[in-house]
Amino acid sequence: MRTLETTIIKDWIDYNDHLNEAYYLVIFSQATDALQTHLGMTVETIKATGFTLFTVATQLRYLQEIGLGENVYVTTQLLEHDSKRLRIFHTLYNDQHEALATAEKLFLSYHLKQKKVIDFNEGFYHQLALWQNQQGSISMPSTAGQGISLTKQ
């Protein structure tokens, strides 16, 4: 699923003349927000119900440099979910459809008013199931689930 399209702006460029590492996460965070909205978890819904997602882990991989003015887009794949957790995989691409970076993210279902982890509400869980079915049998990305190590895995 394509979740975001954006253009790299000057404020995001660092002293090496490419996208600063922090702004990769900004882009992936915006893609996550777009995904949540697509799945029915809007800002208004969060405020009304107290149900939201909290990010508990992110694994970023930088694959290619990105420069000022480049148009990029993010695709998002559902890796797995259960009643309280959601694991996704974002991939950032350029106009030539070359992978520039990836972000694997793990979320917990959280209730802001109760201040605790809870099961996904029925509507959101249903949306996750629909998304899983729409994806079909997409293979797991080769780097999903890998941590950081000095030795090749």
N, CA, C and O of each residue as an XYZ file, in Angstrom:
612
protein
N       0.843     -1.165      0.000
C       0.000      0.000      0.000
C       0.897      1.240      0.000
O       1.803      1.352      0.826
N       0.646      2.158     -0.916
C       1.385      3.421     -0.926
C       0.752      4.333      0.121
O      -0.436      4.649      0.053
N       1.566      4.750      1.091
C       1.026      5.519      2.206
C       1.443      6.981      2.209
O       0.816      7.790      2.893
N       2.482      7.345      1.466
C       2.942      8.728      1.497
C       3.733      9.062      0.244
O       4.458      8.222     -0.289
N       3.587     10.292     -0.218
C       4.430     10.865     -1.268
C       4.864     12.235     -0.779
O       4.049     12.990     -0.249
N       6.140     12.567     -0.951
C       6.644     13.862     -0.514
C       7.869     14.247     -1.325
O       8.436     13.433     -2.053
N       8.262     15.495     -1.184
C       9.475     16.015     -1.823
C      10.445     16.438     -0.727
O      10.037     17.048      0.262
N      11.701     16.126     -0.893
C      12.723     16.456      0.095
C      12.981     17.965      0.060
O      13.324     18.529     -0.979
N      12.805     18.608      1.232
C      12.933     20.063      1.324
C      14.285     20.454      1.936
O      14.969     19.638      2.555
N      14.643     21.718      1.742
C      15.951     22.221      2.181
C      16.184     22.028      3.679
O      17.295     21.684      4.083
N      15.168     22.239      4.504
C      15.318     22.102      5.960
C      15.726     20.695      6.380
O      16.233     20.511      7.486
N      15.518     19.705      5.529
C      15.835     18.322      5.858
C      17.251     17.920      5.434
O      17.699     16.817      5.748
N      17.946     18.796      4.733
C      19.275     18.482      4.192
C      20.344     18.846      5.218
O      20.280     19.904      5.844
N      21.332     17.958      5.386
C      22.379     18.189      6.380
C      23.661     18.727      5.741
O      23.692     19.043      4.551
N      24.702     18.825      6.541
C      25.998     19.364      6.107
C      26.706     18.473      5.096
O      27.692     18.901      4.496
N      26.235     17.253      4.890
C      26.777     16.357      3.863
C      26.012     16.478      2.542
O      26.257     15.725      1.599
N      25.085     17.437      2.492
C      24.254     17.676      1.309
C      23.318     16.522      0.948
O      23.000     16.309     -0.222
N      22.884     15.786      1.962
C      21.839     14.789      1.714
C      20.868     14.770      2.885
O      21.076     15.447      3.892
N      19.817     13.995      2.741
C      18.774     13.924      3.760
C      19.370     13.519      5.099
O      20.007     12.472      5.215
N      19.158     14.357      6.112
C      19.624     14.063      7.466
C      18.897     12.835      7.993
O      17.713     12.638      7.718
N      19.613     12.012      8.752
C      19.045     10.749      9.228
C      17.743     10.927     10.001
O      16.866     10.066      9.922
N      17.596     12.001     10.733
C      16.378     12.220     11.518
C      15.151     12.359     10.625
O      14.052     11.975     11.024
N      15.323     12.899      9.431
C      14.171     13.150      8.567
C      13.693     11.903      7.837
O      12.573     11.883      7.326
N      14.515     10.870      7.777
C      14.002      9.581      7.320
C      12.875      9.150      8.260
O      11.813      8.707      7.823
N      13.137      9.293      9.567
C      12.118      8.907     10.550
C      10.894      9.817     10.472
O       9.770      9.353     10.661
N      11.096     11.105     10.197
C       9.960     12.011     10.003
C       9.083     11.510      8.852
O       7.860     11.449      8.971
N       9.718     11.157      7.753
C       8.966     10.668      6.585
C       8.223      9.379      6.940
O       7.043      9.235      6.621
N       8.910      8.443      7.597
C       8.246      7.190      7.965
C       7.133      7.422      8.993
O       6.114      6.732      8.967
N       7.322      8.380      9.887
C       6.279      8.719     10.859
C       5.046      9.279     10.152
O       3.917      8.943     10.510
N       5.259     10.130      9.153
C       4.135     10.662      8.381
C       3.418      9.545      7.622
O       2.194      9.572      7.488
N       4.172      8.572      7.128
C       3.553      7.423      6.449
C       2.712      6.611      7.436
O       1.636      6.125      7.088
N       3.204      6.468      8.660
C       2.437      5.762      9.689
C       1.144      6.506     10.005
O       0.087      5.891     10.142
N       1.228      7.830     10.119
C       0.021      8.625     10.367
C      -0.999      8.430      9.247
O      -2.193      8.283      9.504
N      -0.519      8.431      8.005
C      -1.412      8.219      6.860
C      -2.027      6.823      6.906
O      -3.204      6.645      6.593
N      -1.226      5.836      7.297
C      -1.741      4.469      7.434
C      -2.831      4.410      8.493
O      -3.892      3.829      8.264
N      -2.573      5.011      9.654
C      -3.573      5.011     10.727
C      -4.873      5.625     10.241
O      -5.950      5.088     10.500
N      -4.781      6.745      9.539
C      -5.980      7.390      9.009
C      -6.699      6.459      8.036
O      -7.923      6.338      8.084
N      -5.950      5.804      7.159
C      -6.531      4.859      6.201
C      -7.276      3.728      6.921
O      -8.298      3.236      6.443
N      -6.742      3.330      8.074
C      -7.360      2.238      8.839
C      -8.452      2.729      9.791
O      -8.987      1.949     10.579
N      -8.787      4.035      9.718
C      -9.890      4.574     10.500
C      -9.492      5.190     11.827
O     -10.362      5.575     12.608
N      -8.204      5.293     12.101
C      -7.747      5.885     13.354
C      -7.301      7.316     13.084
O      -6.106      7.594     12.978
N      -8.263      8.215     12.974
C      -7.985      9.619     12.721
C      -7.692     10.336     14.033
O      -7.924      9.786     15.110
N      -7.189     11.551     13.944
C      -6.956     12.360     15.140
C      -8.269     12.536     15.904
O      -8.290     12.464     17.133
N      -9.343     12.762     15.188
C     -10.643     12.940     15.830
C     -11.077     11.669     16.565
O     -11.595     11.733     17.680
N     -10.860     10.524     15.935
C     -11.221      9.244     16.551
C     -10.392      8.995     17.802
O     -10.914      8.524     18.812
N      -9.104      9.309     17.739
C      -8.230      9.131     18.904
C      -8.716      9.997     20.061
O      -8.806      9.538     21.200
N      -9.027     11.252     19.755
C      -9.505     12.160     20.811
C     -10.840     11.695     21.393
O     -11.066     11.809     22.597
N     -11.711     11.178     20.551
C     -13.040     10.762     21.014
C     -13.017      9.452     21.796
O     -13.773      9.291     22.754
N     -12.160      8.518     21.397
C     -12.180      7.184     22.000
C     -11.043      6.926     22.980
O     -11.166      6.083     23.868
N      -9.937      7.648     22.821
C      -8.759      7.394     23.650
C      -7.895      6.269     23.125
O      -6.803      6.035     23.642
N      -8.364      5.569     22.105
C      -7.629      4.455     21.517
C      -6.597      4.980     20.531
O      -6.928      5.780     19.656
N      -5.345      4.539     20.663
C      -4.277      4.973     19.765
C      -3.229      3.875     19.646
O      -3.367      2.799     20.227
N      -2.187      4.164     18.890
C      -1.035      3.271     18.786
C       0.173      3.968     19.382
O       0.383      5.159     19.153
N       0.967      3.231     20.146
C       2.252      3.718     20.636
C       3.350      2.923     19.943
O       3.307      1.693     19.910
N       4.327      3.625     19.394
C       5.487      2.966     18.799
C       6.392      2.484     19.923
O       6.740      3.253     20.819
N       6.771      1.214     19.877
C       7.658      0.670     20.909
C       9.013      0.243     20.351
O       9.949      0.012     21.116
N       9.129      0.134     19.011
C      10.422     -0.206     18.414
C      10.418      0.213     16.953
O       9.407      0.105     16.259
N      11.573      0.695     16.503
C      11.770      1.046     15.100
C      13.165      0.617     14.686
O      14.140      0.898     15.383
N      13.260     -0.061     13.558
C      14.553     -0.448     12.988
C      14.675      0.238     11.629
O      13.982     -0.131     10.680
N      15.559      1.240     11.536
C      15.778      1.966     10.285
C      16.974      1.394      9.541
O      17.976      1.016     10.148
N      16.859      1.335      8.226
C      17.981      0.950      7.372
C      18.107      1.997      6.276
O      17.151      2.280      5.554
N      19.294      2.565      6.166
C      19.587      3.576      5.156
C      20.272      2.880      3.995
O      21.350      2.310      4.161
N      19.655      2.921      2.817
C      20.170      2.163      1.675
C      20.864      3.037      0.634
O      21.852      2.617      0.032
N      20.351      4.259      0.416
C      20.928      5.172     -0.562
C      20.785      6.604     -0.073
O      19.885      6.926      0.703
N      21.688      7.458     -0.541
C      21.575      8.877     -0.228
C      20.363      9.472     -0.936
O      19.947      9.005     -1.996
N      19.811     10.512     -0.323
C      18.671     11.217     -0.901
C      19.010     12.702     -0.876
O      19.460     13.223      0.144
N      18.792     13.384     -2.003
C      19.157     14.790     -2.111
C      17.963     15.734     -2.154
O      16.808     15.323     -2.264
N      18.290     16.992     -2.064
C      17.310     18.072     -2.100
C      16.450     17.993     -3.357
O      16.954     17.792     -4.462
N      15.148     18.154     -3.166
C      14.213     18.206     -4.281
C      13.760     16.860     -4.814
O      12.886     16.801     -5.679
N      14.340     15.775     -4.313
C      13.932     14.461     -4.808
C      12.501     14.151     -4.373
O      12.102     14.434     -3.244
N      11.752     13.572     -5.281
C      10.409     13.089     -4.976
C      10.531     11.661     -4.484
O      11.194     10.834     -5.109
N       9.892     11.374     -3.364
C       9.955     10.038     -2.784
C       8.551      9.576     -2.402
O       7.628     10.377     -2.252
N       8.424      8.274     -2.253
C       7.158      7.723     -1.770
C       7.441      6.537     -0.857
O       8.503      5.918     -0.922
N       6.463      6.238     -0.005
C       6.580      5.147      0.957
C       5.483      4.127      0.681
O       4.322      4.473      0.462
N       5.889      2.855      0.699
C       4.908      1.769      0.702
C       4.965      1.100      2.072
O       5.999      1.098      2.740
N       3.844      0.540      2.468
C       3.765     -0.066      3.792
C       3.151     -1.458      3.682
O       2.131     -1.662      3.025
N       3.798     -2.397      4.338
C       3.351     -3.785      4.364
C       3.044     -4.191      5.801
O       3.804     -3.885      6.719
N       1.942     -4.871      5.984
C       1.601     -5.449      7.280
C       2.370     -6.758      7.415
O       2.186     -7.674      6.613
N       3.231     -6.849      8.424
C       3.988     -8.078      8.642
C       3.206     -9.057      9.508
O       3.085    -10.236      9.177
N       2.676     -8.553     10.626
C       1.895     -9.412     11.518
C       1.168     -8.555     12.543
O       1.511     -7.396     12.778
N       0.161     -9.160     13.139
C      -0.548     -8.494     14.228
C      -1.225     -9.545     15.092
O      -1.490    -10.666     14.657
N      -1.493     -9.151     16.325
C      -2.328     -9.962     17.206
C      -3.339     -9.016     17.834
O      -3.620     -7.963     17.262
N      -3.880     -9.348     18.963
C      -4.955     -8.528     19.533
C      -4.474     -7.191     20.092
O      -5.286     -6.287     20.288
N      -3.157     -7.039     20.356
C      -2.632     -5.813     20.955
C      -1.421     -5.238     20.248
O      -1.014     -4.114     20.543
N      -0.837     -5.984     19.322
C       0.407     -5.551     18.682
C       0.265     -5.541     17.166
O      -0.504     -6.304     16.580
N       1.032     -4.651     16.559
C       1.022     -4.479     15.106
C       2.457     -4.265     14.655
O       3.164     -3.421     15.206
N       2.891     -5.023     13.657
C       4.245     -4.898     13.111
C       4.132     -4.622     11.621
O       3.509     -5.381     10.879
N       4.758     -3.500     11.189
C       4.690     -3.097      9.786
C       6.095     -2.884      9.230
O       7.074     -2.825      9.974
N       6.170     -2.770      7.909
C       7.437     -2.552      7.220
C       7.227     -1.473      6.158
O       6.511     -1.681      5.178
N       7.864     -0.317      6.367
C       7.831      0.773      5.393
C       9.056      0.660      4.476
O      10.140      0.285      4.922
N       8.871      0.988      3.194
C       9.997      1.123      2.278
C       9.867      2.467      1.581
O       8.802      2.813      1.069
N      10.965      3.224      1.566
C      11.032      4.539      0.934
C      11.682      4.368     -0.437
O      12.745      3.758     -0.554
N      11.038      4.912     -1.477
C      11.506      4.786     -2.854
C      11.667      6.156     -3.504
O      11.051      7.133     -3.076
N      12.503      6.218     -4.544
C      12.600      7.418     -5.385
C      11.713      7.236     -6.613
O      11.027      6.223     -6.752
N      11.734      8.232     -7.504
C      10.906      8.179     -8.720
C      11.279      7.027     -9.648
O      10.472      6.604    -10.477
N      12.504      6.521     -9.506
C      12.952      5.390    -10.333
C      12.614      4.051     -9.676
O      13.043      2.996    -10.145
N      11.839      4.101     -8.585
C      11.384      2.921     -7.844
C      12.541      2.149     -7.214
O      12.461      0.934     -7.033
N      13.628      2.870     -6.879
C      14.751      2.272     -6.172
C      14.522      2.441     -4.674
O      14.150      3.522     -4.217
N      14.742      1.382     -3.920
C      14.591      1.459     -2.466
C      15.694      2.330     -1.883
O      16.874      2.129     -2.171
N      15.302      3.299     -1.060
C      16.236      4.238     -0.448
C      16.446      3.956      1.033
O      17.528      4.205      1.565
N      15.429      3.442      1.697
C      15.496      3.168      3.128
C      14.307      2.295      3.509
O      13.315      2.215      2.784
N      14.428      1.643      4.663
C      13.310      0.874      5.207
C      13.168      1.194      6.694
O      14.119      1.621      7.350
N      11.974      0.980      7.200
C      11.711      1.124      8.629
C      10.730      0.038      9.044
O       9.594     -0.010      8.573
N      11.184     -0.820      9.921
C      10.310     -1.825     10.504
C       9.841     -1.266     11.845
O      10.655     -0.788     12.634
N       8.535     -1.323     12.107
C       7.991     -0.677     13.299
C       7.051     -1.629     14.037
O       6.289     -2.386     13.435
N       7.138     -1.558     15.361
C       6.260     -2.335     16.218
C       5.438     -1.368     17.065
O       5.981     -0.443     17.669
N       4.133     -1.590     17.103
C       3.203     -0.731     17.846
C       2.423     -1.557     18.859
O       2.195     -2.754     18.682
N       2.023     -0.876     19.924
C       1.095     -1.443     20.890
C      -0.201     -0.658     20.840
O      -0.194      0.556     20.637
N      -1.313     -1.356     21.026
C      -2.613     -0.713     21.170
C      -2.672     -0.115     22.565
O      -2.438     -0.807     23.556
N      -2.988      1.176     22.638
C      -2.943      1.871     23.928
C      -4.187      2.726     24.096
O      -4.688      3.319     23.141
N      -4.672      2.777     25.320
C      -5.816      3.627     25.637
C      -5.327      4.810     26.463
O      -4.850      4.635     27.584
N      -5.446      6.008     25.911
C      -4.912      7.212     26.549
C      -5.590      7.538     27.876
O      -4.932      7.991     28.813
N      -6.889      7.312     27.961
C      -7.613      7.655     29.194
C      -7.370      6.625     30.293
O      -7.264      6.973     31.469
N      -7.285      5.364     29.905
C      -7.026      4.302     30.889
C      -5.534      4.177     31.202
O      -5.153      3.570     32.204
N      -4.699      4.751     30.345
C      -3.241      4.706     30.493
C      -2.716      3.282     30.598
O      -1.947      2.939     31.496
N      -3.164      2.457     29.635
C      -2.688      1.074     29.620
C      -2.839      0.470     28.230
O      -3.603      0.954     27.395
N      -2.092     -0.595     28.014
C      -2.189     -1.368     26.777
C      -3.491     -2.153     26.823
O      -3.822     -2.780     27.829
N      -4.225     -2.105     25.712
C      -5.514     -2.800     25.615
C      -5.600     -3.519     24.274
O      -4.759     -3.302     23.401
N      -6.602     -4.367     24.103
C      -6.860     -4.992     22.803
C      -7.287     -3.923     21.807
O      -7.885     -2.914     22.180
N      -6.974     -4.156     20.531
C      -7.483     -3.278     19.481
C      -9.005     -3.264     19.562
O      -9.626     -4.272     19.897
N      -9.603     -2.109     19.252
C     -11.064     -2.111     19.201
C     -11.504     -2.921     17.984
O     -10.728     -3.149     17.057
N     -12.733     -3.340     18.008
C     -13.240     -4.260     16.981
C     -13.105     -3.695     15.568
O     -12.733     -4.419     14.644
N     -13.406     -2.408     15.394
C     -13.324     -1.796     14.065
C     -11.911     -1.764     13.525
O     -11.688     -2.053     12.349
N     -10.950     -1.416     14.371
C      -9.563     -1.360     13.929
C      -9.037     -2.762     13.622
O      -8.345     -2.966     12.625
N      -9.367     -3.717     14.477
C      -8.935     -5.096     14.247
C      -9.502     -5.618     12.926
O      -8.823     -6.333     12.189
N     -10.743     -5.257     12.641
C     -11.372     -5.648     11.374
C     -10.621     -5.044     10.187
O     -10.398     -5.720      9.182
N     -10.228     -3.765     10.302
C      -9.467     -3.109      9.231
C      -8.116     -3.797      9.008
O      -7.674     -3.943      7.868
N      -7.466     -4.215     10.088
C      -6.198     -4.946      9.959
C      -6.409     -6.262      9.208
O      -5.607     -6.626      8.349
N      -7.478     -6.963      9.532
C      -7.778     -8.230      8.861
C      -8.048     -8.008      7.379
O      -7.588     -8.785      6.542
N      -8.789     -6.953      7.048
C      -9.038     -6.633      5.636
C      -7.745     -6.331      4.903
O      -7.527     -6.805      3.788
N      -6.881     -5.534      5.536
C      -5.596     -5.188      4.926
C      -4.761     -6.447      4.702
O      -4.152     -6.609      3.644
N      -4.730     -7.332      5.689
C      -3.987     -8.587      5.562
C      -4.492     -9.380      4.358
O      -3.695     -9.914      3.586
N      -5.810     -9.458      4.197
C      -6.391    -10.181      3.064
C      -6.071     -9.515      1.733
O      -5.811    -10.203      0.747
N      -6.086     -8.181      1.692
C      -5.782     -7.448      0.457
C      -4.343     -7.656      0.016
O      -4.050     -7.648     -1.180
N      -3.451     -7.840      0.969
C      -2.037     -8.050      0.645
C      -1.797     -9.390     -0.023
O      -0.829     -9.555     -0.766
N      -2.666    -10.337      0.235
C      -2.453    -11.662     -0.318
C      -1.240    -12.318      0.310
O      -1.035    -12.251      1.522
N      -0.444    -12.951     -0.528
C       0.704    -13.700     -0.016
C       2.023    -12.980     -0.325
O       2.957    -13.586     -0.849
N       2.092    -11.698      0.001
C       3.339    -10.951     -0.179
C       4.391    -11.567      0.727
O       4.125    -11.860      1.893
N       5.582    -11.761      0.187
C       6.633    -12.380      0.994
C       7.177    -11.402      2.034
O       7.109    -10.184      1.864
N       7.703    -11.952      3.085
C       8.312    -11.181      4.168
C       9.595    -10.527      3.626
O      10.397    -11.205      2.983
N       9.803     -9.230      3.871
C      11.054     -8.591      3.444
C      12.253     -9.321      4.053
O      12.190     -9.774      5.196
N      13.328     -9.433      3.301
C      14.483    -10.217      3.757
C      15.138     -9.650      5.005
O      15.777    -10.393      5.751
N      14.996     -8.356      5.249
C      15.628     -7.758      6.429
C      14.686     -7.647      7.621
O      15.100     -7.195      8.689
N      13.441     -8.047      7.463
C      12.482     -7.951      8.577
C      12.914     -8.855      9.722
O      13.307    -10.004      9.519
N      12.833     -8.314     10.918
C      13.158     -9.085     12.101
C      14.636     -9.133     12.448
O      15.023     -9.744     13.444
N      15.457     -8.495     11.638
C      16.891     -8.502     11.920
C      17.251     -7.322     12.822
O      16.690     -6.233     12.699
N      18.158     -7.553     13.691
C      18.645     -6.502     14.562
C      19.935     -5.917     14.004
O      20.211     -6.000     12.808
N      20.706     -5.329     14.892
C      21.983     -4.721     14.515
C      23.095     -5.621     15.037
O      23.077     -6.034     16.197
N      24.059     -5.922     14.177
C      25.170     -6.768     14.571
C      26.397     -6.407     13.745
O      26.263     -5.888     12.637
N      27.561     -6.668     14.255
C      28.798     -6.457     13.493
C      29.098     -7.609     12.554
O      29.933     -7.474     11.660
N      28.432     -8.738     12.740
C      28.625     -9.877     11.866
C      27.417    -10.011     10.944
O      26.298     -9.650     11.308
N      27.663    -10.540      9.737
C      26.552    -10.746      8.794
C      25.614    -11.813      9.319
O      26.032    -12.825      9.881
N      24.345    -11.556      9.119
C      23.331    -12.510      9.575
C      22.880    -13.388      8.448
O      22.028    -14.254      8.643
